Structures are given as structure tokens and as C-alpha cells.
């Protein structure tokens, strides 16, 4: 009787072992392979590290310049924002350079934007740049004399962060953000100023 009980115990153990083995087999073959162990065996693919997105540019990462030249009664200003840092960074792309001047004393400048923002964000590699252009008359036809309006250009690279374009003097000397626009004394005589959107290629 004791031998029979022993035989039953062995049978129960073997049955339990068979059930456990079946569960392990089903897990590996039906539920998929488990996560790779720390040793990373040869049949375990290595996970690719996620690529880091470039950080937003700071104003110190950038050089913003505008170079003016005259042609056929019009002043053209070529604008650029260049990454002068040693790492890639991003700036906002949905916008236009802004013309700033004393609106309390000059009320007859009409600012028009040309084109549409071509990207929501620009990624600038070290040494690369984005471009824009401004043009306005060189001495508009005024009915009652002219006056000079002092102005500056800036661009919002991120919410609350602007860069100011330095006016690069063609004859040399100290660059400065200010430049002059010829306006009319009579408020009814309008001077049209056109500013293009940013582009990753120089604008002609």
C-alpha cells in the first residue's frame, strides 16, 4: 500500500512538471519572445538609441545681418540669420522679419509681406543660415517734402526671444541695427515697404 502511494506521488509530480513545461512553451511561442536579457545574446536585436532633437537656438547662437544696396530708385536689404555656434539648433519659421520705427511720429509707412512662411521650424546646422529681403523706395515722390525715419529689423526666433539685424555698412565701419527710410511729411503720401518670408535659400 505504501508503494502504491509512492507511485501516485511520483505520477502527480510528473504531471505537474508536464503542465509547467507546456505553459512555458506556450508563453515563448504564442506570447512572443521575452525582453532581451542584459547580456544581449546574438539573436536579440540591439535597440537603436532615439535621435536627439536639436535644441532651440539662443540669441547668442545666431548672427543676424542686413546688407543694403540701391538699384533703380529702390533700396534692397538682404537679411540673413546664421548659426554661429558649434551645434545644430532650431528657430521658429512661421513669421516675417518685423520693421520697428517710431509710429508716433511716422504714420505713413505701409508694411506689406510677400510670400508665405515656408516652414514652421528651421533647423540650422553650424554655419548655415536662413534669408529674407526688404525693399522700399529710395526717395519717394512726396507732395510736401521728405523726412528720414529711423528703423530697425528684428525676428522672433522663439516666443519672447528676438534677434535684431545688424546693418552692415557697405563702406565699412561699425555695424549698427539702425538704418534710415525716406518718408513723406504729408501723412497722406504713403511709402510702401515690402518684406519677404524666411527662406533657406538667398532671395533675389
MIFILUM-454251 format. One record per residue (C-alpha): residue in one letter; x, y, z negated. Coordinates in steps of 0.2 Angstrom, whole numbers, padded with zeros to 4 digits, always signed. Each point is the difference from the previous one (the first is absolute). Example, Ala and Ser with C-alpha at 12.3 -4.5 7.8 and 13.67 -1.06 7.14 Angstrom:
2
a+0062-0022-0039
s+0006+0017+0003
//
This chain:
204
x+0000+0000+0000
x+0014+0012-0004
x+0008-0004+0017
x-0016+0004+0009
x-0001+0017-0009
x+0018+0003+0005
x-0004-0004+0018
x-0015+0012+0000
x+0011+0014-0007
x+0013-0002+0013
x-0014+0000+0014
x-0007+0016-0007
x+0017+0008+0000
x+0003-0005+0018
x-0017+0007+0005
x+0003+0017-0009
x+0017+0001+0009
x-0008-0004+0017
x-0013+0014-0003
x+0014+0012-0005
x+0010-0004+0016
x-0015+0002+0011
x-0004+0017-0008
x+0018+0006+0003
x+0000-0006+0018
x-0017+0009+0003
x+0007+0016-0007
x+0016+0000+0011
x-0009-0005+0016
x-0017+0008-0001
x+0003+0015-0011
x+0016+0005+0009
x+0018+0000-0006
x+0004+0009-0017
x+0010+0015-0001
x+0018-0002+0004
x+0011-0004-0015
x+0014+0012-0006
x+0013-0011+0009
x-0009+0003+0017
x+0003-0017+0008
x+0003+0000+0019
x-0018-0003+0005
x-0006+0015-0010
x+0000+0016+0011
x+0008+0015-0007
x-0012+0015-0003
x+0005+0015+0009
x+0002+0016-0011
x-0013+0013+0004
x+0008+0015+0009
x+0000+0016-0010
x-0009+0014+0007
x+0010+0017+0002
x-0003+0012-0014
x-0007+0017+0004
x+0013+0013+0005
x+0004+0014-0013
x+0003+0018+0006
x+0019-0003-0003
x+0000-0015+0012
x-0005+0011+0014
x+0006+0015+0011
x-0013+0010+0008
x+0005+0012+0014
x-0008+0011+0013
x+0010+0007+0015
x-0007+0015+0010
x+0003+0005+0018
x-0009+0011+0011
x-0006-0003+0018
x-0012+0009+0012
x-0008+0012-0014
x-0002-0015-0012
x+0010-0005-0016
x+0002-0019-0002
x+0005-0008-0016
x+0006-0018-0001
x-0003-0007-0017
x+0008-0016-0007
x-0001-0009-0016
x+0015-0012-0002
x+0004-0013-0013
x+0017+0005-0007
x+0001-0014-0013
x+0008-0017+0001
x-0017-0009-0001
x-0016-0002+0009
x-0015+0010-0007
x-0017+0005+0006
x-0010+0017+0002
x-0018+0003+0003
x-0005+0002+0018
x-0017+0006+0000
x+0002+0018+0001
x+0008+0015+0009
x+0014+0012-0005
x-0008+0015-0009
x+0004+0018+0004
x+0001+0011-0015
x-0001+0019+0000
x-0008+0014-0009
x-0018-0001+0004
x-0005+0015-0010
x+0010+0011+0012
x-0001-0010+0016
x-0017-0005+0005
x+0001-0003+0019
x+0011-0015+0002
x-0010-0015+0008
x+0008-0017-0005
x-0005-0014+0012
x+0006-0018-0001
x+0004-0010+0015
x-0002-0019+0001
x-0005-0012-0014
x+0010-0008-0014
x+0008-0015+0008
x+0004-0011-0016
x-0007+0000-0018
x+0018-0003-0006
x+0017+0002+0008
x+0014-0011-0006
x+0017+0009+0002
x+0016-0010+0001
x+0016+0009-0005
x+0004+0013+0013
x-0017-0001+0009
x-0012+0014+0001
x-0018+0005+0005
x-0004+0016+0011
x-0012+0013+0003
x-0001+0017+0010
x-0007+0017-0003
x-0002+0014+0013
x-0007+0018+0000
x+0002+0015+0011
x+0016+0010+0000
x-0008+0017-0001
x-0019-0001+0002
x-0010+0012+0010
x-0007+0012-0014
x-0011+0015+0003
x+0006+0010-0015
x+0018-0005-0004
x+0009-0015-0008
x+0006-0006-0017
x+0011-0014-0005
x-0007-0014-0011
x+0012-0010-0011
x-0004-0018+0000
x+0006-0017-0005
x-0004-0018+0005
x-0002-0015-0012
x-0007-0018+0001
x-0008-0010-0014
x+0010-0016+0000
x-0010-0007-0015
x-0015+0007-0010
x+0007+0015-0010
x+0017-0001+0009
x+0005+0011+0014
x+0016+0003+0010
x+0004+0017+0007
x+0008+0002+0017
x+0016+0009+0000
x+0001+0013+0015
x+0017-0005+0008
x+0007+0016+0007
x+0006-0002+0018
x+0014+0013-0002
x+0006-0009-0016
x-0001+0007-0017
x-0009-0006-0016
x-0016-0010+0004
x-0016+0006-0009
x-0018-0005+0000
x-0007+0017+0006
x-0003+0005+0018
x-0010+0014+0008
x-0015+0000+0011
x-0006+0015+0010
x-0018+0004-0004
x-0011+0015+0005
x-0005+0014-0012
x-0018-0001+0006
x-0009-0015-0009
x-0010-0003+0016
x+0015-0004+0010
x+0004-0018-0003
x+0017-0009+0001
x-0002-0018+0004
x+0012-0012-0008
x+0000-0019+0004
x+0008-0014-0010
x+0001-0018+0006
x-0002-0016-0010
x+0015-0010-0007
x+0008-0012+0012
x+0014-0012-0001
x+0007+0007+0017
x+0005+0018+0003
x-0014+0010+0007
x+0004+0010+0016
//
